[in-house]
């Protein structure tokens, strides 16, 4: 007679570890638990034990996916902002022309990404925690800013060289492209100053692009 009792891997076995039953989904579940706790009580005050408990795992199971609390933070940044930074890195690849349409596309992608609460929670966490936990600022710089800013700078530089935009300093102009989004989040998260109706990132991007595009328009003597 065949033994029909549950095997160690069977979902009906109450002793089966959850991470074995849902292995593919488990890293995201761990990251969700980490983000919830980091946002609620701060990065420094959150332990891996607490994250494991929130995710319904043992501490050892969490370490199967993320060997440290910093690795969890890296996972959150890469999951939330990595695709946007990756798009930015390819902006100037072999492109020759007016950079303004590409910049507009990039900013709209940023705005669309930040409409996801899980994505928006990561830069909010960075803004709130960076001063107290310098490793957070360093990680965000390495994973996001160090990828996006040089790409924007190169895109703007070729636009200046080709006469498509005004003769601006590409390095400073790249900061001007990113700056309003960072300032917008800081005003809301640090100073509690938010526009009526919430962050309204679409309104911010459209206003920013109207000012930016006009400012980058070549002057008459540069067109000649």
Secondary structure as the mmCIF struct_conf table of DSSP 4:
data_model
#
loop_
_struct_conf.conf_type_id
_struct_conf.id
_struct_conf.beg_label_comp_id
_struct_conf.beg_label_asym_id
_struct_conf.beg_label_seq_id
_struct_conf.end_label_comp_id
_struct_conf.end_label_asym_id
_struct_conf.end_label_seq_id
BEND BEND1 UNK A 5 UNK A 5
HELX_LH_PP_P HELX_LH_PP_P1 UNK A 6 UNK A 7
TURN_TY1_P TURN_TY1_P1 UNK A 8 UNK A 9
TURN_TY1_P TURN_TY1_P2 UNK A 11 UNK A 12
TURN_TY1_P TURN_TY1_P3 UNK A 14 UNK A 15
BEND BEND2 UNK A 16 UNK A 16
HELX_RH_AL_P HELX_RH_AL_P1 UNK A 18 UNK A 21
BEND BEND3 UNK A 22 UNK A 22
HELX_RH_AL_P HELX_RH_AL_P2 UNK A 23 UNK A 41
BEND BEND4 UNK A 43 UNK A 43
TURN_TY1_P TURN_TY1_P4 UNK A 44 UNK A 45
HELX_RH_AL_P HELX_RH_AL_P3 UNK A 48 UNK A 55
TURN_TY1_P TURN_TY1_P5 UNK A 56 UNK A 56
HELX_RH_AL_P HELX_RH_AL_P4 UNK A 59 UNK A 65
BEND BEND5 UNK A 67 UNK A 68
HELX_RH_AL_P HELX_RH_AL_P5 UNK A 69 UNK A 89
TURN_TY1_P TURN_TY1_P6 UNK A 90 UNK A 94
BEND BEND6 UNK A 97 UNK A 97
BEND BEND7 UNK A 99 UNK A 99
HELX_RH_AL_P HELX_RH_AL_P6 UNK A 100 UNK A 113
TURN_TY1_P TURN_TY1_P7 UNK A 114 UNK A 115
BEND BEND8 UNK A 116 UNK A 116
HELX_RH_AL_P HELX_RH_AL_P7 UNK A 117 UNK A 129
TURN_TY1_P TURN_TY1_P8 UNK A 130 UNK A 132
HELX_RH_AL_P HELX_RH_AL_P8 UNK A 134 UNK A 140
HELX_RH_PI_P HELX_RH_PI_P1 UNK A 141 UNK A 145
HELX_RH_AL_P HELX_RH_AL_P9 UNK A 146 UNK A 161
TURN_TY1_P TURN_TY1_P9 UNK A 162 UNK A 163
BEND BEND9 UNK A 164 UNK A 165
HELX_RH_AL_P HELX_RH_AL_P10 UNK A 170 UNK A 189
TURN_TY1_P TURN_TY1_P10 UNK A 190 UNK A 190
BEND BEND10 UNK A 191 UNK A 191
TURN_TY1_P TURN_TY1_P11 UNK A 196 UNK A 197
BEND BEND11 UNK A 198 UNK A 198
HELX_RH_AL_P HELX_RH_AL_P11 UNK A 201 UNK A 216
BEND BEND12 UNK A 217 UNK A 217
HELX_LH_PP_P HELX_LH_PP_P2 UNK A 218 UNK A 219
HELX_RH_AL_P HELX_RH_AL_P12 UNK A 220 UNK A 223
#
